[in-house]
């Protein structure tokens, strides 16, 4: 399932990224991306939809956590891909609580390595390391 969950995170990240950069409606974007995945297996699609819906429902509080944990970086100055990787991971760590904190951080760092810039993985890992201290698990 780890491979499927990663695929779902990638599709969710792409939908959130597109929404953030173009203003496109994220659920519609997600549906299109899932279809392009020839179509994505039902469990991948369901997890991606849960992630996007969760991030959207809690975006304000998630963004406040990012601001608290990365005060040197105003949210609008954080690279769009990094910002959305952080949103996904913070949703999984602080709100969803279904994956171990370490796994959520590792997945986010892998996404940052794959889709972010040269320093993205280090930045994401640092912010999420601080976020993980907010959890009791």
Helices and strands as residue ranges (DSSP letters): H 2-22, H 26-36, H 42-57, H 59-69, G 75-77, H 80-90, I 91-96, H 101-115, H 120-132
